[in-house]
């Protein structure tokens, strides 16, 4: 019972092998734009249909409508601008109506942009609408303010072939996850968004959700994140050892999402839901401070924003959870909804505390994370070699 992709169909932009050879040959004559890691992720996700119905980078009408109304120009719900920028000087050489070669760090052709329009934009307005702040310390705002002043809009054609090269064994497109769910006979699938190793609280939420659906898509972000987040290769090993030891193998799929984190809180929660809908999920877990950072958003703002949109339009069903933790008196994982005891009985570690313990080679307690995961984390910091 996979939901239809957002907008009705997957907007895949992959070219055939014949087209690939022709575009590589022709691109030698075109102006080029070098993509950074964030932009390469966006190009890949547009091309595989993860950002359906988008078929390229937003033009002015879609961009302004998303910033102001949280909708594309045709009225379809969409919460995050998907844009490509260049500085003013570079934009002078790029002509509307022409093709632009989008290249990686090595100068290799990744995709072709059919440039339909280029336009300047208001970064402060976007920051306040999308991130609810124009504070340059916010990682998403910092990224926005560092972008070029001109946006390039138009459809793309993806030239590179194959999977996302990093963690390729876990790289599936939305079409492939949909096929996987069908093969497994999963009519209902819940997605779990994560940019951190899965600790006991996450595990509790996932298994609660698994009681209600057929399958779980563990869908970690492996695109650009904050510099102090746990590196993707370490997180992936944590997911592997956890799934090997504590989950029913026939009811969980581990698939990477090579998307950059925006840290846009409520707006990004809607975005994450739409993307998982495109991957074929029917449900998504939205916990406390989803896609948040610092104190820029209220604890449950990312849940409340779903009250402002039409559920029939969004279709994918959010499952809301309170903060989960281990209670010594209850002797199990609980939330505020199920635990009657005060905070002196609760085991909770902040991210800062966890990083400090890992640097010192201290093992995280089993009430916080599984010992196999703790071992991977300690080894990754060198603590296990002391």
ZATI-414301 format. One record per atom (N, C-alpha, C): residue in one letter; x, y, z. Coordinates in steps of 0.02 Angstrom, whole numbers, plus 32768, in hexadecimal, padded with zeros to 4 digits. Example, Ala and Ser with C-alpha at 12.3 -4.5 7.8 and 13.67 -1.06 7.14 Angstrom:
A82947EE48186 A82677F1F8186 A82947F5B8186 S82827F908162 S82AC7FCB8165 S82858002818A 
This chain:
X802A7FC48000 X800080008000 X802C803F8000 X8064803D7FDB X809080777FD8 X806980B47FC0 X807580EC7FDF X8056812A7FC9 X8073813E7F86 X804B81627F5F X8065817E7F22 X809A81B27F33 X80CB81BD7F08 X80FC81F17F15 X80DA82357F1B X80FB82647F3B X80E082A77F44 X80D682C77F00 X809A82DD7EF2 X808A82FA7EB1 X807382C67E7E X807682857E91 X805982527E66 X808982237E43 X80C982397E39 X80F8820C7E17 X813F821E7E2C X816C81EC7E25 X81B381F87E33 X81D282217DFB X81EF825A7E0D X820D82857DDB X825582727DCC X826182347DB8 X82A6821C7DAC X82C482407D70 X830582517D75 X832682777D41 X836782557D29 X836982137D2E X83A381ED7D17 X83A181E77CCB X83DA81ED7CAA X83DD81E67C61 X83F481A07C4F X83E7818B7C12 X83FD81497BFA X8448814B7BED X846681117BE2 X84AE810E7BD3 X84BE81337B93 X8493812E7B61 X849E81517B22 X849D819D7B2D X846B81B47B54 X846781FB7B63 X84A282127B8D X84B881E67BB9 X84F181F77BE4 X852F82077BB9 X853F81DC7B8A X857A81E77B60 X857482277B37 X853882337B1D X852C826F7AF5 X853382AF7B1F X851682AE7B5B X851A82E97B86 X856182F77B9E X858782C37BAE X85CC82CC7BC2 X85F482EC7B8A X85E782D67B4C X860A82F37B12 X85F8833C7B09 X85B7834B7B0B X85A1838F7AFF X85B383BF7B37 X85B783A57B74 X85C383D07BAF X860883F17BAD X863583D77B85 X867883F67B81 X8674843D7B67 X863D844D7B44 X8636848F7B26 X860D84BE7B52 X85F284A67B89 X85C584CE7BB2 X85E984EF7BED X85CA85247C07 X85E185407C46 X85D2850E7C7E X85FA850F7CB1 X85F084DE7CE7 X85EA85007D2B X85C884DE7D58 X85C384F27D9E X85DA84B87DC9 X860984C67DF5 X862484917E21 X85F7848B7E5F X85E0844E7E6C X85B284417EA4 X85D8842F7EE3 X85BF84497F1C X85DB84337F5C X85B583F57F73 X85C783DB7FAE X85AA839D7FC6 X855E83A27FCD X854683D97FE9 X84FE83E57FF3 X84DA83E37FAF X84F584077F7E X84D5840B7F3C X84D783C87F17 X850D83A27F20 X851083607F00 X84DA83327F1D X84CE83387F5E X849883117F7D X845583247F5F X844983657F59 X8409837C7F3E X83FF83647EF6 X843483687ECD X843083507E88 X841D83067E86 X843E82DF7EB0 X843082977EB1 X83E882897EC6 X83D082AC7EF9 X838D82A07F13 X835782B87EE3 X836382EE7EC0 X833583037E8B X833282CD7E56 X836C82B57E43 X837082877E0A X835282437E18 X8353822C7E57 X833781EB7E68 X82ED81EE7E79 X82D1822A7E7D X828B82327E8E X827E823C7ED7 X82B2823F7F00 X82A882497F48 X8289828D7F56 X829682BE7F2B X827983017F32 X823D830B7F04 X821C82D67EEF X81E182DC7EC5 X81AE830A7EE6 X818E83367EBE X818C83377E76 X81C183627E54 X81F3837A7E79 X822683A57E5B X824C837F7E25 X825A83A17DEE X828383857DB9 X82C383AD7DAF X82CE83DC7DDB X830A84057DD7 X830B84377E10 X833584697E0A X8339849D7E3C X830384D27E32 X82E984EC7E68 X82AE85167E66 X82BA85587E41 X8289856A7E18 X828785AC7DFA X826885DD7E2B X8262861C7E15 X824C86517E43 X820686447E5F X81D7862F7E34 X819286267E4B X818E85F17E82 X81AC85B77E77 X81AB85827EAA X81D185987EE8 X820B85B67EDD X823585CB7F17 X820F85FB7F44 X81F486307F28 X81D286637F51 X819486477F72 X8170861B7F4F X813485FD7F6C X814685CF7FA7 X817C85A97FA0 X8192857D7FD7 X81A685A68014 X81CD85DA8009 X81E386058041 X81A886258064 X8179863F803E X81428666805B X8107863B8070 X80F78607804A X80B885E28055 X80C285988066 X8100857F8064 X810E8539806E X80EB850E8039 X80E985297FFC X80CA85067FC4 X80F085177F84 X80F084E77F55 X810B84F57F13 X80DC85267EEF X80F3853F7EB6 X80CC85707E92 X808885577E7C X808185147E74 X804084F87E60 X801484E77E9B X802B84F87ED8 X800484ED7F14 X801384AE7F3B X803E84837F20 X804E84447F42 X807A84517F7F X8069842F7FB6 X808F84367FF4 X80D984277FEA X810484567FFF X814D844C7FFD X816C847F802D X819B84698056 X81AF8493808F X81F684AF808C X822284948062 X826984A88062 X827E84BD801B X829E84F78013 X82B885097FD1 X82EF84D97FBB X82EC84C27F7E X8321849A7F60 X834084C47F28 X837A84E07F36 X839585157F0A X83DF85097EFC X83F685277EC7 X843C85277EB3 X8452856F7EA9 X848885827ECA X849E85C87EC7 X84E385CF7EA9 X84EF860A7E8C X8531861F7E76 X853986687E89 X857686817E88 X857E86C87E97 X856E86F17E59 X856787327E62 X8551875D7E2B X8580875C7DF0 X85C1875A7DFF X85F2875B7DC9 X85EC871C7D9F X85E686E27DC0 X85E086A37D9B X859F86A17D73 X856B86BF7D8E X852A86BC7D6C X852986E17D29 X855687117D21 X855787387CE3 X8565870D7CA6 X858B86D77CAF X859E86AB7C77 X856A86757C6A X853686717C94 X8504863D7C8D X84C5865A7C6E X84B386417C34 X847C865E7C0D X843D86347C13 X840686557C21 X83C586337C23 X83B786137BDF X839A85D77BE1 X838C85B37BA3 X83C685877B8C X83FE85887BB0 X8438855F7BA0 X844185277BD2 X846984F67BBF X847B84C17BEE X84B884D57C17 X84B984BE7C55 X84F184CA7C83 X850984867C9C X854A847A7C99 X8566843C7CB3 X856F84427CFF X855284147D24 X855A84127D6C X858E83DC7D7B X85C783F17D98 X860083C47D9F X861183BA7DE9 X863383827DF8 X864983747E3C X868D83947E4B X86AA83837E84 X86EA83A07E97 X872283927E66 X871C83597E42 X875083457E12 X874283617DCD X870E83897DC6 X86FD83A57D85 X86D883757D58 X86C1833C7D73 X869C830B7D4C X8653831E7D48 X863583137D0E X85EF83257D05 X85C282F97D30 X859983197D59 X856A82F57D83 X852382FB7D67 X851283367D4F X84CF83427D34 X84D1837E7D06 X849A83857CE0 X849283BE7CB4 X845683E67CCC X845F84277CD4 X842984547CE5 X841184797CA7 X83D284727C97 X83B4849A7C62 X839E84DC7C81 X83C8850E7C7C X83BD854D7CA1 X838285747C84 X834D85767CAB X8311859A7C95 X831085E27CAF X832A85EB7CEA X832C86307D05 X836186367D3C X837886737D45 X83A586837D7B X838B86C27D9D X839086C47DDF X837186FC7E03 X839287047E47 X839087427E5F X83AA87507EA2 X837487427ED6 X838987397F14 X835987277F48 X836C87467F8A X833B87487FB8 X834387697FF9 X83558734802D X83958732803F X83AC86FF806D X838F870780B3 X8388874480CA X836D874F810D X832487388110 X82FE874880DC X82B8873380DA X82B486E680DB X82DD86C580B3 X82DD867C80B3 X82F0866180F8 X8323867E8117 X833886668158 X8300866A818B X82DE86A3818E X82A986AC81BF X826D867F81B2 X825F86718172 X822586478161 X823485FD816C X826F85E78156 X827F85A08158 X829C858C819B X82CA85B381B6 X82ED85A181F3 X82D385C48231 X82A585F48228 X8288861A825F X82BC86458283 X82F486528262 X8328867D827F X835786948247 X837686CF8251 X83AB86E48224 X83EE86E58248 X83F386BF827E X843186B982A5 X84648691827D X849B86AF826D X84D0868E8245 X84F086548268 X84E3864982A8 X84FE860F82CB X84D685D082BE X849885D982A7 X846F859F8294 X8490857F8257 X849D853D8256 X84C2851F821E X849F852681DB X845D852381D9 X843A852C819A X843E85738181 X843785A281AF X843C85E9819D X848385FA8187 X84B385DE81AA X84FA85EA8198 X850685D38151 X84EC8599813F X84F3857F80FC X84D085AE80CA X849385C380DA X846C85EF80AE X8491863080A1 X84AB864F80D6 X84CD868F80CE X850F868980A8 X852A864C80A5 X85688641807F X855C862F8036 X851D86298022 X850E86187FDD X851986547FAF X851D86477F6D X8521867E7F3E X84E186A67F3D X84E186DF7F1D X84A8870C7F1E X847687007EE6 X848586D27EB9 X845986C57E7F X8446867B7E7F X8405866D7E77 X83ED86287E73 X83E186157E2A X83F185D67E1A X83E885BB7DD7 X83AE85897DD9 X837C85947DB0 X834285697DAF X833A85447D6D X832385057D72 X831684DF7D36 X831D84947D42 X8302846B7D14 X830784237D1C X834D840A7D10 X835C83CF7D2C X839E83B17D24 X8398836D7D03 X83D083567CE8 X83D883127CCF X841582F57CF2 X840B82BC7D13 X8440829D7D3A X846A826F7D0E X84AB827C7D0A X84D682587CDC X84F9821D7CFD X850F82257D3B X853181EF7D5C X850181B47D67 X851C81787D68 X84F2813D7D6E X8500811B7DB1 X84D480EB7DC2 X84E080C27DFD X84C780E17E3D X84DD80C47E75 X84C680D87EB6 X84F081127ED1 X84DA812D7F09 X8503815D7F2E X854181377F45 X857D814F7F34 X85B981277F3B X85C981157F83 X85BD81427FB2 X85CB81327FF8 X859481048014 X85A880CE8035 X8579809D8051 X854B8082801A X856880707FE2 X8541805D7FA8 X851480217FB5 X852A7FF47FE4 X85017FB97FF1 X84BE7FCB8012 X84BA8009802D X847C8020804C X845B80578024 X847080607FE6 X845780977FBC X8420807E7F8F X83E280927F9D X83A980817F74 X838480C07F61 X836C80C37F24 X834380FB7F0E X82FB80F17F27 X82D281247F23 X828C811B7F37 X826980E37F10 X827780DC7ED0 X825980A67EA9 X826E80627EC4 X82AE805E7ED9 X82C8801E7EF3 X82AC800E7F38 X82A380417F64 X828680327FA5 X823D801E7F9E X821B803C7F6F X81D580297F63 X81D27FE07F4C X82007FCC7F21 X82027F867F0B X82137F587F46 X82417F6E7F71 X82547F467FAB X821A7F3B7FDA X81F47F707FE8 X81BB7F6A8015 X81877F3A7FF7 X817E7F3D7FB5 X814E7F107F95 X81657EC87F9A X81A77EBD7F8F X81C27E797F93 X81B97E5C7FDA X81C17E87800C X81BB7E708051 X81727E6A8067 X81457E83803E X80FE7E818050 X80EB7EB48085 X81137EE9808A X81047F1E80BB X80D07F4E809D X80957F4F80BA X80627F7E80A4 X80687FC180C8 X80827FBF8105 X808E7FFC812C X80D67FFD8143 X80F88036813A X813F803D814A X8149807F816F X816B807C81A8 X817B80B981CD X81C480CB81C2 X81D0810B81B5 X8214812481AB X822D814281EC X826E813881F8 X828E81598231 X82C881828216 X82C481C3821F X82F781F3820A X832B81F98241 X836B81F3822F X839F81FB8262 X83DF82178243 X8402823F826B X844482568259 X847682428290 X845E821A82C0 X8487820582F8 X848481BA8300 X84B3819C8325 X84AC81558335 X846B8149835A X844E810F834E X840E80FE836F X841C80E983B7 X8401810F83E7 X840880FA842D X83C780DC8445 X83C480CB8485 X838B80A4849E X834880C88496 X8349810A849D X830B81308494 X82F1812A844D X831F8130841B X830B812783D5 X82F080E183CA X831480B083E5 X82FF806A83DC X82B8805F83F8 X82AC807D8430 X82698077844F X823380938421 X823F80CE8406 X820E80ED83D9 X820380C3839B X823980AA837E X823480818341 X820C8042834E X821980218386 X81F77FE18394 X81AE7FED83A8 X81A0802583C7 X815A803683D4 X8135803E8391 X815580608362 X8137806B8321 X8130802982FB X81617FFC8303 X815F7FBC82E0 X81257F9082F7 X810B7F9E8333 X80D07F7A834A X80927F8C8321 X80967FC482FD X805C7FDD82D8 X80607FD4828D X809C7FC68273 X80A57FC2822A X80CA7F828218 X80D27F7781D6 X80F27F3A81BE X813E7F3D81BF X81597F7881B1 X81A27F7D81AB X81BC7FC081C0 X81FD7FC281CF X82207FFF81E3 X8256800F81AF X8256804C8196 X828D8065816C X82BA80908198 X82F3807681AB X8325809E81CF X834B80C5819A X83428107819A X835481308160 X838381698175 X83C281588185 X83F0818B819F X840981BB8169 X840F81FA817E X842E822D8154 X847982208150 X8495821D8113 X84DD8216810B X84F9824F80E0 X84D1828480D6 X84E982BF80B4 X850B82ED80E6 X8510832C80D4 X8534835D80FE X850E8369813F X853383648177 X8517837381B9 X854783A281DE X853783B2821C X856383DE8244 X85A583BA8251 X85DA83E3825A X861D83C78263 X8623839E82A3 X85F983AC82D5 X85FE83878314 X85CF834B8317 X85AA833D82E1 X8582830182DE X85B082C482D4 X8599828A82EB X85BF824D82E3 X85C8823E8298 X860682308281 X861182228239 X85E481EA821E X85D381EF81DF X85A381C081C1 X85BB817881C4 X85FD816C81B9 X8615812781B8 X860F810781FD X8619812E8232 X861081158276 X85C781068284 X859C8134826F X8554812A827A X853B80EB8256 X855380E18218 X853D80A781F3 X855180668216 X858D80648232 X85A180278256 X8575801E8294 X8563805482B5 X8536805082EF X84F3803282DA X84D8804882A1 X8499802E828A X849F7FE3827B X84D77FCF825C X84E07F89824A X84E17F5C8288 X85087F6F82BB X850D7F4382F6 X84CB7F42831D X84A77F79831B X84677F7B833E X84347F4D831B X84307F5282D9 X84017F2982B4 X84137EDF82B7 X84547ED182B9 X846B7E8B82BD X84537E6982FE X844E7E908333 X84447E738375 X83FF7E7E8394 X83DB7EB2837F X839F7EC583A5 X835F7ECF837C X83617EC3833B X83267ED08311 X83157E9182E8 X82D57E8682DA X82C17E4F82AE X82D67E608266 X83027E38824A X83217E48820A X82EF7E4F81D1 X82B87E2981D5 X82887E2A819E X82577E6481A2 X82607E9081D4 X82317EC781DC X82537F0C81DB X82947F0D81CC X82B97F4C81CB X82E57F50818C X82E57F8B816E X83127F998135 X833D7FD58146 X837E7FCE813D X83AD80068147 X83C080228103 X83AE806080F7 X83BA808180B6 X83D380C780C4 X840880DC80A3 X8423811F80AE X83F98154808B X83FB819080A6 X83DD81CA8086 X841581FE807D X843282058041 X846A82338037 X8452827B8030 X843382948064 X841782D88064 X843A83028099 X84438341808B X8460836E80BC X842C838080F1 X84438386812F X8417839F8164 X841283EA8160 X83D584048161 X83CA844C8162 X83C5846781AA X83B1843C81D9 X83A48450821E X836E84858220 X833A847A81F8 X830384AB81F2 X82C78499821E X82CF846A824C X829B845C827C X8258844C825C X82238472826B X81E084628253 X81DB845C8207 X81F8848B81E3 X81F584888199 X82178449817F X824F843781A0 X827383FC8188 X824E83BC819A X822883BC81D0 X81FF838281E1 X81CE837281A9 X81AE83A6818E X8181839C8155 X81A883828119 X81E2839F810D X820C838A80D5 X821F834080DC X8234832C8118 X824782E78124 X820C82B88118 X81D082CE812A X819582A5811F X8188829C80D4 X818D82D280AD X818182CE8065 X81B482A08044 X81F382A78057 X8227827D8039 X821A82348048 X820782238087 X81FA81DD8099 X81BC81C38076 X818C81EE806A X815281DB8041 X816981C77FFC X819881EC7FDF X81B281DB7F9D X81D781997F9D X81F581877FD5 X821781467FDB X81E6810D7FE7 X81A6811D7FEF X817380E97FF4 X815A80DC803B X816F8105806B X815980FB80B0 X8112811680BA X80EE80F780E8 X80AA810D80F8 X80A881348139 X80DD812D8162 X80E0814E81A3 X8127816981AF X812D819B81D9 X816F81B481EE X816D81C68238 X81A181B4825B X81A781C682A2 X81C0820D82A8 X819B823682CE X81AF827A82DD X81B582808329 X81F282858341 X81FD828A8388 X820682D1839F X822082D983DA X822C831C83F4 X8265833E83CD X825D837E83C1 X829183A783A1 X82AB83898360 X827E836F8338 X8291835082F8 X82B4838382CC X82F0837282B3 X8318839C8287 X832A83DF82A7 X832A83E082E8 X833A841E830B X838584268319 X8396845F8332 X83DB846D8346 X83D884A5837A X840284A083AD X840384D483E1 X83BF84DE83FF X83AE851D840A X836D852E8429 X8342855883F9 X834C854E83B8 X832885788387 X82DF85658380 X82CC85278394 X82878511838C X826E84F483CE X822D84F783D8 X820F84D88412 X8213848D840C X8211846B8445 X821B84238448 X81EC83FD8419 X81AE84138413 X817D83EE83EB X8163841783AF X8188844B839B X817484738361 X817084488322 X819E8418831B X81A083EE82DF X816483BF82DC X814383B38314 X8105838C8313 X80C983B98305 X80C983F58324 X80908422831D X8086843A82D6 X80BC843F82AF X80B58459826B X8089842B8240 X808483EB8252 X805983BE822B X800F83CF8234 X7FFF83F3826B X7FBA84098274 X7FA684408243 X7FD8845F8224 X7FCB849781F6 X7FC3848181AE X7FCE844181A0 X7FC98429815B X7F9083F68156 X7F7783ED811B X7F4183BE810E X7F5D8377810B X7F48834D813A X7F628309813D X7F5482E180FF X7F1B82EE80DE X7F0B82CB80A1 X7F3A82DF8069 X7F53831C806C X7F8283338039 X7FC783168046 X7FDD83148084 X801E82F98095 X801F82AD808E X7FE9828E80A3 X7FDD8245809E X8007821C80CE X8049822380CE X807181FC80FD X805D820F8144 X805681DD8170 X803C81E881B3 X807581F281E5 X8079822D8205 X80AC82358239 X809882118279 X80C781F1829A X80BC81D382DB X80E581FB830D X80C2821C833A X80E38249836A X80F6822483AA X8132823183C2 X814982158401 X8164824C842E X815B8242846F X817A826D84A1 X81C2825784A9 X81E8827C84D1 X822D826A84E0 X822F82288506 X825881F984EF X825F81B8850F X82A081B58537 X829F818F856D X82DA81898598 X82D3814A85C3 X8309813785E4 X830780FD8611 X82F781168657 X82C680F68676 X82B5810686BB X82CD80CD86E9 X82F480DE871B X830F80AC8749 X82D8808B8772 X82A580B28785 X826E809687AD X824280688782 X8233807E8745 X820B80548718 X8235801986FD X8277802386FD X82A67FF186E3 X829A7FE1869A X828B80168673 X8281800D862B X827F80518609 X827D804F85C6 X8275808C859F X822D80A585A5 X822680E785AE X81E5810585B8 X81E3814A8598 X81AA816B859B X81A481B2858A X817F81D585C3 X8178821685BE X8152823B85F0 X810A822385F5 X80F1820685BE X80AC81EE85BD X80A281AE85E5 X80D9818885EE X80D18146860E X80F6813F8650 X811F81718662 X8147816C869F X812F819D86D5 X812181858712 X810981B18747 X814181CE8772 X818081BC8765 X81B681CE8793 X81D9820E877E X81F9822E87AE X8219826E87A0 X825D8264877F X827B829B8769 X82B68299873E X82F4827B8761 X82F3827887A3 X832D825A87C6 X8334820F87B6 X82FF81F2879C X830081AB878B X830E819F8740 X831681D5871B X831D81CF86D2 X836681D286BD X837781A7868E X83BB81A68672 X83BB81CD8631 X83DD82058631 X83DF823085F6 X8425824D85EE X843F824C85B0 X8480826985A1 X847982998567 X849282D5856F X849283068539 X84C782F18506 X84C1830D84C9 X84F482FF8496 X8539831484AD X853D834C84D1 X857D836484EA X859B8332851B X857183188548 X858882E7857A X85A082A78557 X857B82908525 X858E82538501 X85D2825C84E0 X85DB829584BD X861B82A1849B X865482A584CD X864882C28507 X867C82C7853B X868F82818554 X865E82578560 X866B82138578 X869281EB8544 X868081F38504 X86A381CF84CF X86EB81E684C9 X86F7822784CE X873B824084CA X876782248501 X87488218853B X876D81FD8574 X877081B18575 X875281928540 X87548149853B X87258127856B X86F3814B8584 X86C3812D85B3 X868C810B858C X867780D085A4 X864080AC8584 X85FD80CC8597 X85D280D48567 X858F80EE8575 X856680B88597 X853D80CA85C8 X8518809785EE X84E3807585C3 X84D2803685D3 X84A1801085AB X845B802E85AE X844D805885E0 X840C807985E2 X840780AF85AC X844080C58591 X844180F8855E X844880DA8518 X847580AA8510 X847F808C84CF X8495804484D7 X848A801C84A4 X849E7FD684A6 X84EA7FD084AA X85047F9D84CE X854D7F9784D6 X85727F908494 X85547F6F8462 X85757F688421 X857D7FAC83FF X854B7FD78406 X854F801A83EA X858280448410 X8581803F8452 X85B18063847C X85F880518469 X86048012845B X86487FFB8449 X865E801B8408 X8631801D83D6 X8642803D8396 X8654808683A1 X862D80A883CA X863880F083D6 X867A80FC83FB X868880D3842C X86C780DA8451 X870380CD8424 X86FF809883FC X8735808783CF X874180BF839C X870B80E08386 X871181148353 X87358151836C X8735815B83AE X8757819583CB X879D818483E3 X87AF814483DD X87F1812F83F6 X87F1811A843D X87B68122845F X87B3811284A6 X87BF80C884B4 X87AB809E8484 X87B38056848F X87FA803F848A X8827806B8474 X886E8057846C X8899807184A5 X887A808F84D7 X88A080AC850E X88BA8075853B 
